[in-house]
Amino acid sequence: MNQIIFNFAFSLQSLIPVENIKVFKNEIIVVVSSQFLLETVEFLKLHTQTQYKILTSISGVDYPEYNKRFEVVYDFLTLVYNGRIRVKTYVDEVTPLPSLIPLFPCANWWEREVWDLFGVFFSNHTDLRRILTDYGFEGHPMRKNFPLSGYVEVRYDENQKRVVCEPIKQFSQEFRSFNFSSPWVRSN
């Protein structure tokens, strides 16, 4: 089985414009340029020898030290050939990625999640708005440069029956202490 996957991965190099291709734990991992993403995914879905007709997830990773700091990962499944493939592409803060909704309608919420948490823009997305954070939320919380603590507390107010933002009182950031005992650490 492993040799078949290696042969298939090697043949893909001549069919699609890949930057890098490797096999890890019987899964093919393909890195493509963002400008060829849509064509690559369309080929993988429609070609008779691939038939990756199921998009199982879209996720993002932030590498602030890279020029193209965001890695967007697409996972596909073929039931016909019982195989998986992972397609990765890299993009910076200002370059949009093409939306996969015309090929995979299920990409809608995953693209919205990547937009909401990382700020990766998907061009031609029909409804690109926040999905996990509140409407007035500023920033993208999964970016590595997102502050871990701030001067504003967001909480649900039971009396007002809504989410409220309040300034943190009596705590100056330099005096905030996060030293506490953890229930997961054994004390001897």
N, C-alpha and C positions, 0 to 999 in steps of 0.2 A: 504493500500500500504506500509506503514511504517513497519508494522509487517512482511510482506513478505520479505522486504529488510533485516531486522534484522535476520530473519531465514536463508536467503540465505548466509549472511555474516558469521553467526555461522557455517553453513555447510561447507563453504570454509576452515575453520580452520582445518578440518579433511582431506581435499583433497590436499592442497598445504602447503609447509613449510613456514608459516608466522611467523614473529617476533611479529607483532602487527596488529590488525584489529579493525576498528571502522566505525561507520556510522555517517556522518555529512551532514545534509540537503539532505537526501535521496541519498547520494552518498557514496559508500563503499570506504574506504581508507585502503589499505593493505601495510604494511611495510615488505619487504623481504630482506634477505641477498643477497649481490651482487652475491654470488656464485650460488644462485638458481634463479636468475632473468630470464634467458632464459627459463628454464623449466616452471617457473610460467607463463610467458607470453604465451608460447606455449600452456599450459593447458587452459588458459583463452580464447585463440583464437579458439582452436579446439574442446573442450569438448561440447557435445550437450546441456548441461544445462547452458552454459555460452555464447559462441559464440560472444565474444568481438572481432569482425573482423575489427574494424576501430580504428586506432591509431590517436587521434586528436591532440596531442601535446607531446613534450618532453621539459622539462625546467630544469633549475638548480638553486640551492640556495647555498650560501656560508655561513657556520657557522664556523668561524675560531676558536671558543672556543671548538669545538667538536674534538675528536680524528679522526673521519672520517668526515672531514669538509664539504664535498660536498653532498648535497641531490639532487638526480636526480629523477624527477617526470615524470611519464608516465600516460597519460590520455587515456582511451579507451571507446568505445561506442559499444553497441550491439543494432542493429535495431530489431532483433528478439524479444528480451525481453524488449526493450525500457529502457535501463539502462546504467549507467556510472559507471566506476570503476577507481580509481586512485591508481597506484602502485608506491611506494616510495622505494628507496634504498639509502644507504649511502656508500661513498667511500672516501679514502684519496687521496693525490696528486699523489701517485705512483701506485696505484692498478687500472688496467683497468676494464672497464665494457664490457660485451659482446655486440657486435652490434646486433641490432634487424632487420637489413636489410634483412636477409634471410626470416624472417616472415612478415615484413612490409617494403616494398621498400621505402615508404614515410619517413621512419626514417632517410634517408640519410642526408637531409639538416638540420634537427633538431639536429642530433648528431654532425654534423659539427659546428653548432652554439654553442652548449654546449662546444665543444672542443675549439673553437675560444675564447669564452668569459670567460670560467672558467678554461680551461686546463684539463678537464676530458677526459682521453684517452679511446677510444672504440676499443677493439681488434677485428680483422677481418673486420674492416671497409674498404671498397674498395677504398675510396677516401677521407681520413681524412686530409683536408687542410683548411686553413682559408676561411671563407665565408663572414664575415662582416668587418673585419679589413684589412688593406693593407698587402701585402706580406711581407714587411720588418718589420712589427710591432713586437715589443718585449713585451712580457707579455700577460696577460689575463685581460681585463679591468673590468670585473664584479666581480673579487675577491675583498674582503673587504680590502686587503692590497695593492691594486693597488693605486699608487699616484694620487691625484686629480689634482695636477698641477706639472709642471716640468720646465726644463730649455730649452725645445725644443718646438717650435710651428710647427704644421703640418697644412698646408693650400694649397689651390689650387692656382697655379700661372697662371694667364690668359695669360701672355706673353709666358711662356714656355709650356702652355697647358698640365700641369701635376701637381701632388701633390709633394710639396717640404717640406723638414724639415729644419728649420732654428733655430739657437739659439736665445733665447729671449734677446733682447738688452735693456739696460737701466733699467732693473727691477731686483733687487735683491730680492730673495724670501721673506726675512724677511720684506721688505718694500712694498710688493704687498698688495694693499687694495681692499677688495671685498665689501666695504660698498657702496651701491647704493640704490636708491629708486626703489621700486618694483611697477610695474603697477597694481599688484593684491592686494596691501595693500592700504586701504583707509587712507588718511590723513585728520585729523579733522581740 
